[in-house]
Amino acid sequence: MSTESISTETAPPDTPMASRRWQGLGVLAVAQFMVVLDATIVNIALPAIGTGLHIGHQSLAWIITAYVIAFGGLLPLGGRLADLLGRRRVFAIGVGVFTAASLAGGLAQNGAMLITTRALQGAGAALLAPAALSLVTAMFPIAAERAKALSIWGAVAAGGSAAGVLLGGLLTGGLGWRSVFLINVPVGAAVLAVVRTVVAESRARRSVPLGAGSFDLPGAATVTGGLVALVTALSEGGTWGWASAATLTGFAVAAALLVTFVIAESRAAHPLVPLRLLRIRTVGAGNAVMLLTGAAMFGAFYFLSLYEQIVLGYGPIAAGVSQLPLAAALIVAAGAAAPLMARLGARAVLAGSLLVFAAGLAWLGLAPVHGSFLADLLGPTMLLGLGLGAAFVPATAVAVAGVPADQAGIAGGLVNTSQQAGGALGLAALVALATTRTAAAAHHGTAQMAALQHGYSWAFYGAAVIAALAAALAAAGIHRHDAADAPTTADAPTTA
């Protein structure tokens, strides 16, 4: 939401459109399910995509990274556009872009085309996700109904994550990797066909005239460009040489663009990211923790899929089924997080859950070339699910604690952006680490699969270190009295 979201214009409670608000919630939830599903369904298909389009392991990560950068970098702009131009309108545009990009991705003939369509998918998700959540809050002005609607919303997000691992395996194994993109096409088309009949238009009342400065396009361009430059330098540094002119130029461009972003935000009349929010201790610490958590999480899921399918030889269906305990543990832990926060406090739950997550990652790093599900995967992946599920709620709650009520939407959106940005940077860094260690092992005569597993182990260990740093930051950077102000319920990040 924008800083101008003082009040909301929407259909009055007694209008025919408002009477269909539960049907409207269903339509919006389907679109949200599609976006959340996409975050996990593609991971399972990655090895098949790499084989089908002849994409190397290092470049394969861009299929995830392109989506994450576009989603995270444009998410604040998507929320601002929705508030000012109309939430239903921007939601429909986002669904249309996401659906068209999914069709193009399913028809992609090479890696460059698929990576481009993934970026477009991320841009569409950045439009539809904040617009959909804003529409839900506008459709249910009564507190009790809103709480029920948001509970359904959270359950849909959790269900999408769980369904993605299984559906990704079934689709990839049965119909081929292209089906994981093409499945979005009929879903998106159905949402577009009915959304105008069950969801009323809604927008923020503006206290100032609408103009180009209302959207902060320079801020969106510089933060997205800076992330692209930084991820490129991290991803390709091992190939180009860390001291090469290309790599150093990439880092320099990234630094220049990100510094420009900070300057632009400090001077913009209506910034996408009000820097004053980051001066609130809980907001700054919560977002730093979420950035590190996202970095470890995206790397964990990426390398888990590669380990299972490339090293252990699992097919897509077996890989999907093997990750169901992880998804179930995540859902259970997320449900238990609020009661635990009420008893132990947000800081203790957040730091403890991140240590559990780090332990699961370190345990995965010990998995051998000829590992088994029961001995080497079930235990650590359950820890991953429990740690992540319990971490999301307190991290989000801490990041919005102490924020004025009229800026809670901005603070919540910032948490999602931090998660996505951290995921992009962390995945790039961990891929570079794994690639370097795999090459070193191969250079010393290690067999191909053993060399790959050596690199994957280093990636899991690296992710464990990142998660441990997040836990230390949560313990040291969040004061007890600050964490006590955190709400015991909070909207989870848009994707998990």
Disulfide bonds with the S-S distance in Angstrom:
none
